[in-house]
Every structure is written in C-alpha cells, then in structure tokens.
Amino acid sequence: MKILYDHQIFASQTYGGVSRYFAEVIHRLPASAWEVTATLSNNHYARHYDIVRCCEFMPQVDFRHKGRLLAELGKPYSSFRLRRGDYDIYHPTNFDTFGLRAAGRRPVVVTYHDTNFLTPHNYNRRMARLQHASLRRADRIIAVSENTRQDLLSHFDLSPEVIKVIHHGVSRLPAEEFAAIEPPKRPYILFVGLRHAFKNFTTFARAFSQIAPRYPDLRVICTRTPFSQEEMRLFRELGIEQRMEVVVADEATLARLYSDAEMFVFPSKYEGFGMPILEAMAYGCPCLLAEASCFPEIADKAALYFPPDESEALAAEMERLLGSAELRHRLTTLGLQRVKHFTWERCAEEHLKLYKSML
C-alpha cells in the first residue's frame, strides 16, 4: 500500500495545526506506506520528523502570500507524481483541486477540519468552492471531531457513511526540553493562538478587566502575533494596557507557558478540534473553555465552561479558579487523565485502518 500526500499544507504553513496533524500521522505510518510530494517547504513539523526531503525557501524572510506562492510553485511536481500513478490512495493536505484532476480515478481521502471558511464572520468564497469540490470527489472523508462531522452533514450533501471521525492526538515535550527556559513572571492567565473575531478575544479582555483590580499582580500572556493598534486601544479603554503581554513562542517556550500558567482560557466560538485544549491539559494547566463547538466533546468533565458571549460569566469563572487551589488541582488531575484518550499513535492507527479498508 502506498499513500501519496501532496505538498500543499507543508508548503503553505511553517507552523500550524493542520500541518502538525499530517506530520504526526505520517511519521507514525510504516515508512514504505507513504510519500510526500513537497519540493519547497519551511515547515517545522515536516522537517522535525524528516518526512520531507526538499529545499527551504527564504526561511528568514517573511512576506505577504509567501505560503500561497510556495503552494503554487509545488504544483507541477505534485501533478507529475499524481499522474505517474505509482500509489494506491491520494490524500491531499489542503483543498486545492489541481490534484483531484491529476489523480484520475484513484481513491481519494479528504480530511475536514472545520467550517470556518463557510461562516459569516470568516466567509471565503474561494475556499468554500474548493471545499465543495474536494468533498464531492472524496471517496472517504475524515472529520476531526463529531462536531465537525455534524457540520459537514449540515453544510454539504454528503452520505453519513463516507465520513469517519478520527480525533487528533497530543504529544508532550520531555520536561528537560523546556525546564531550562526562563519561566515568565507569575501569576498569569494564558491565551494561545490567533485573535480573529470568532476567537472571541474581546470578550476575554473585557472579562479580565473586571477581575484585574482585585488581582494587581495578575497578567495575561498571549502567543502568536503582536497586538494590533485596535487591540491596544481596547486595552487602554479597559485600563489593562500594562497587564497584557505577547510572547512569540516556539514549542518549548509554549510548553513552559502552559506549565506555569494559573489557567488556560479558550473563549473561541468555533473550532474544528481545539488542539490547545489538549496541549494545556498535557502540561497540567487548568482549562476554562467556552461552552461551544467541539469543546465539551474534547475536554468532557476535565474543564470549566462559560457561555461564550457573557464576559461577566467568564470573569466569575476566572475568579473562581484563581481563588481555589483545590479546584485547579482537580482540573489538572482530570486533564492529565483525559489526554490519555488522545494519542497520535491511536490517530495514525485509525488512519491506517481506513486506508486499508479502501483497497
């Protein structure tokens, strides 16, 4: 059996949940069972697991649409490999349809992560069109959660039998890989990831401003991109400008941030899976989540929840956690137990079973 994965996500992402998912799964499949067609890639996970042997492209230089350019440059070789036909199943890593034409009648598996590009707050006409085309062509579809499976059935004319739910896994760095990193000043609440509208960051900021006067030493640490001017204006209006901090974190630094945080807050209104939830639990960080999307499916009873649009409710739950070491310890213990249900080994095994069932 040979599974052919194309270059798309490994060309367009340096870091990111989708490329990490593919790298974690591919790395755990038998070496003879797969091939990745990337020719240019700066992807961290693919290089870490040595699943691509290709050239980097201006790794120290960033510019707009760099990932899109790399994805376009990779199409000719991927198309050539697909047309050559020396594989059994094609598993595209993103939704560009060039590969579907080149694959001809060979079986196709598509992984569907979320419906963000179909929702009003983030609608993308091009991606919606490509997703529709990919899903229509797919012989089997992998949904990363039951919540995503239900979204697929709601948005697309699909047969339930072609959709298989396979949860992501989670991995934890050995303590020695992040123990030497200088710990951040404590105490702090951790917010991980991008801060688009559906991520509900404004509700979180307003909730923090309500408890901040009672906890003068408490800060918020965010990861990813620097704060925008609009965000800084919001912080000034709320009186929390000096309490908000951004850390551009690599994997080891993020592990340290999870390990030392008072809590991890995830107020997002929608995610396909919510990988940071499992990451936080794996590093012993208590989780406070919006009661929305797939979060109860993933975290179950190992987290506290709040209505996603109610900053007062979020503030009350944050204060409840801060005031109870016993509650934080209980959530930490439950979280460490919960993550045992989500392993990349199990995820890869279920992929392998699915592939074999198609031959």
Beta strands, then each sheet from edge to edge (+ up, - down):
strand 1: 3-5
strand 2: 34-36
strand 3: 89-91
strand 4: 109-112
strand 5: 140-143
strand 6: 163-165
strand 7: 188-191
strand 8: 219-223
strand 9: 244-247
strand 10: 263-266
strand 11: 287-290
strand 12: 304-306
sheet 1: 2+ 1+ 3+
sheet 2: 4+ 5+ 6+
sheet 3: 9+ 8+ 7+ 10+ 11+ 12+
end
